Amino acid sequence: MSVTIALPCVGVKDTACLAVCPTDCIHPTREEENFASAPQLYVDATDCIDCGLCIGECPVSAIFGEDDLPVEWQEFVEKNAAYYR
């Protein structure tokens, strides 16, 4: 299981979620060289423990649990996964 970062993060990339993630599975961070060019932040489903801490921390409500992701944003599951390939 994992959470997904969706459309509200695009162009915003607020990093509040990074501070609460216990597994450091959200990237890119501000320290990574591709931070400026990345359109959004992404969750690594392999490392995510589905704790949900990031969901409440996101100021633009861009992070969703598996069952809460709006249908119109389902493609963001693949976008998050593709970032880590």
C-alpha positions in Angstrom: 0.0 0.0 0.0 1.0 3.6 -0.5 -0.2 7.1 -0.8 -0.2 9.1 -4.0 0.8 12.7 -4.6 -1.6 14.2 -7.2 -2.4 17.3 -9.2 -2.5 19.9 -6.4 1.2 19.4 -6.0 2.1 20.2 -9.6 3.9 23.5 -9.7 3.7 23.9 -5.9 6.1 21.3 -4.4 5.6 22.3 -0.8 8.0 20.2 1.1 6.1 20.0 4.5 5.4 16.4 3.8 9.1 15.6 3.7 9.6 16.6 7.4 7.0 14.1 8.7 7.8 11.1 6.4 9.5 8.4 8.6 10.8 6.5 5.6 12.1 9.3 3.4 10.1 8.0 0.5 9.1 11.4 -1.0 11.3 12.9 -3.6 12.8 15.0 -5.0 14.0 17.0 -1.9 15.2 20.6 -2.2 18.8 19.2 -1.9 18.4 17.0 -5.0 19.6 18.5 -8.3 16.4 17.7 -10.1 14.1 19.5 -7.6 13.7 22.7 -9.7 12.9 20.7 -12.9 10.5 18.2 -11.4 6.9 19.3 -11.8 5.8 17.8 -8.4 6.9 15.6 -5.6 6.5 11.8 -5.8 6.0 8.9 -3.4 8.0 5.7 -3.7 5.4 3.0 -3.2 8.1 0.5 -2.4 9.3 2.4 0.7 6.0 4.0 1.8 4.5 2.3 4.9 1.2 4.0 4.4 1.3 5.8 7.8 -0.6 8.8 6.4 1.4 11.4 8.2 2.1 13.3 5.0 -1.6 13.5 4.1 -2.4 15.8 6.9 0.8 17.8 6.6 0.2 18.8 2.9 -1.0 22.4 2.8 -2.6 21.9 -0.7 -4.2 18.6 0.0 -2.3 16.8 -2.8 -1.7 13.5 -1.0 -4.2 10.7 -1.0 -4.5 7.3 0.5 -5.2 4.5 -1.9 -9.0 4.5 -1.4 -9.3 8.3 -1.4 -7.6 9.3 -4.6 -10.2 11.0 -6.8 -11.0 9.0 -10.0 -10.0 11.9 -12.2 -6.5 11.7 -10.7 -5.9 8.0 -11.0 -3.1 8.5 -13.5 -1.0 10.0 -10.7 -0.5 6.5 -9.3 1.5 5.7 -12.5 3.2 9.1 -12.5 4.5 8.5 -9.0 5.7 5.0 -9.9 7.3 6.1 -13.1 9.5 8.6 -11.2 11.3 5.8 -9.4 12.0 3.6 -12.5 
